[in-house]
Amino acid sequence: MDDIVKQALAKWPQVPACHGWLGLDARGRWYLRDAQVQAQGPFPQVRGTLVEHEKLLAFIGRNYEPDAQGCWFFQNGPQRVYVELEATPWIWRLSAEGTVNAHTGIAALVHECLLDEAGRGYLCTDRGLGLVHSLDVPLLAQWLEDGRWPLTEVQSADLPLRYGFVRSPAAGVQA
């Protein structure tokens, strides 16, 4: 977490959290969801505005983490902005050089690969569970053929409970 964010938290510790205003899709893209967008429906059916500003994306990535209940958030100064997840908290990108990096840019060490009922690939890493980006599925298939990691079949609906994350923190908030 950035030092400036820690300082803001210390200065204003009672700022209420916000829910439903930020979404992460299955390709690692962030979406801002104002009140009008939220009124049109839940994420990801209604996405909102794609965040494209490089410095904002980097700031979100550096200040993105889970709370004790497995709800992922972006700490925006003193305000915790909970994230609606289309799939998982991490979206993994694979490189031809053999590295695995999150949508935020951080590197990860893989322990196991999961395959769900729809053929989607997930990686269990030292950072947690994440979906493999759709563009990297051919490389994942090659790595699995090469025996790089053990493969386990799973049901996608079981992943949040099994790996301790919440897809929609907003769903548990009373309006």
C-alpha positions, 0 to 999 in steps of 0.5 A: 500500500502506498505511504500516502494512502497509509497517511490518509487512513491514519488522518481520517480513519472513519471514512465509510467504505463504498460498494458497487463503484468498481468492477474487475472483469475476467480480462483484468480490466477495471470499470468505474460504476457510478450510481446511474450505472449501478441502478441499471444492474449488477456487475458484470451485466452492466459494466460502467466506464473502462478505466484507461488512465495508466497512472490510475491503473497503477495506483489501483494495482498498488493498493488492491488487497482483500479484507478478512472476509475475502472481499477485495478492495482498492484503498483510495486514500482513506476510503475503501472501495470494494471491488465487484469481481466477474471471476476471481481477484486475480487475472493471470497473464502468462509469458513465453518466457515462463513467467506469470503476472497478475493484471496489476503487474505483480509476479506470482509462483504457481502451485497448481492449475484448475480447470472448470466445467466450461474449460476455463483455466485458473492458477493457484499461486502464492498470491491466491487464485486467479483466472488465466486471461483468455488470450493466454489459454493456448500457452496454458494448454502447452504448459499443461501438456508439458506437465508444468503443474498438477491439474485439478477439475473444479466447479466454478461455483465452488471457487469463492468458498474454497479459495476465500474470496467474495465476488460481490461485496455489494450483494451483502450490503444493506441499502 
